[in-house]
Amino acid sequence: MGEFRVIGTRVPRTDAAEKVTGRALYTADLVLPGMIYGVFVRSPYAHARIKRIDTSKAEKVPGVVAIITQEQLSRDIALVIEEEVHSAQQIRGLFASDKVRYYGEKVALVGAESLEAAKEAASLVEVEYEPLPAVIDPREAVQEGAPLVWEDREPVIGPNGERLFNVVAERHHAEGDVEQGFAESDYLFEDEFYVHRVHQSYIEPQAAIATVDERGKITVWTSTQGHFVVRSNIARSLGIPLHRIRVIGMTIGGGFGAKFGGIVDIYAVLLALFTRRPAKIVYTREGRFAGCPPRPRALHPHQNGCESRWNDCRPLRLRPLECRRRRWRFVGDGRFCKALQHPPCQVGRLRGGNKHATDGSISGTRLSASPFCGRNSTEPYRR
C-alpha cells in the first residue's frame, strides 16, 4: 500500500498560532473609543408581578448614560429569535414588563462609561415585586389549577382529549401513515423519557459590541456560530433593514449550538441606538447560566414500531417504517420548555431520549444495531 498524503498525517489547525501566541481576538478583547458598557438588571424571582420600577437613584451614578426598560420601547420592538437550523422562532418582549416568568429574566439595561459604574447603577435600580407561585415540573404545569404563566393563553386539547394548560404553542410533524405502520409492526415499544435541563457550558460567555455610524449603519462584533441568523434577529427585533446591519464574527470560545444570536447582540445594538456610542455587553458566569437558553427540561413520550423476519435469530429482512410522527408541545416560553420558570429555551434536541428508545427497540427485537440504525436513518447511508 502506498503512502497517503492526508490520512495518518498531522494537520495543523488554521487558528493554532494565533491562539497559542495570544494574537487571537475575542469579542471581550475589543475596546473602541467612547465605548460604554451594558449591565442587566435581572429578576431574583422565578415568577412575580412587577409593581414598580424606580431608576432615579441609578441615574445619579456618575458615568451613567442610559437606563432602558420595556416601558421606553415601542410596541413593535420585540425580541425575535429565529433558529434556521431547527426552523423555529420565538417572539417575546426585550424586557419583562408586567411580570417576570423565570429567574434571571431581564428587567432593565444600564449603560455607563465604565463597567464599575454600570454595575453600581444596576444595583440601585429598585424593582418592587409581588411573588407568585412558580411551576417547575412539566407534568404539573399542564394540569388544571396550575399557576398560569401566560394568563391570556387558552388550554389546548391533548392527544387523549384532555385539556392542557400553560401551553404556548404546538407543532405537529407526520410522514406517511403512522397508524398503518404501527398496525403492520411485529414489535411495538412505548416509553417515556424525562430529560433534565442542560447547559453547554462554553468557556467564553456571550459577548457583543455594536456601533451606529452617522448614516445609521450598524456594525456588530460578536461571538457567534451564525452571522446571518444574528443579522436577521437584529433586523426583525428592532425593525432595521438588513442592508444596514453588518455582523463580524470574532474568535469563538466554544458554542456547541448555543451561539446563534438573540441573547446579547440585540441588546448591544439597542444600547448603541439609544446613546449613539459604541456599546459593549459581556455576560457574567451567573448571567450565562441564568439568562442563556440551554437545552431545556423535557418530558418525551416515545413510540417505536418495527417489522422483521427471522432465521436462526438473524434478520433476513428488516423493513423500516416509512412513516414518522412527532408531536411537540411548547409549555412555558419555548419548545419543550415545560418547566415554566426557566429561561426561554432554544430548540431542545432529545438525542438521549431518541437513542434510548432506539436501544430499547434493538434489544427487544434482538436485531443488530448497525443494520437497524442504518436502514432506519432519515437519509440513505453513504460510504
GIGI-V539378 format. One record per helix or strand of 3 or more residues. SS is the DSSP state (~ for helix, > for strand). FROM is the first residue (numbers start at 1). TO is the last residue. If there is no record, write none. Layout:
# GIGI-V539378
ss:SS from:FROM to:TO
ss:SS from:FROM to:TO
This chain:
# GIGI-V539378
ss:~ from:16 to:20
ss:~ from:27 to:29
ss:> from:36 to:42
ss:> from:48 to:54
ss:~ from:56 to:59
ss:> from:64 to:69
ss:~ from:70 to:72
ss:> from:79 to:83
ss:> from:88 to:92
ss:> from:106 to:112
ss:~ from:115 to:124
ss:> from:126 to:131
ss:~ from:138 to:141
ss:> from:167 to:175
ss:~ from:178 to:183
ss:> from:187 to:195
ss:> from:207 to:212
ss:> from:218 to:222
ss:~ from:227 to:238
ss:~ from:242 to:244
ss:> from:245 to:249
ss:~ from:265 to:275
ss:> from:279 to:282
ss:~ from:285 to:291
ss:> from:298 to:311
ss:> from:314 to:319
ss:> from:324 to:331
ss:~ from:351 to:365
ss:~ from:369 to:375
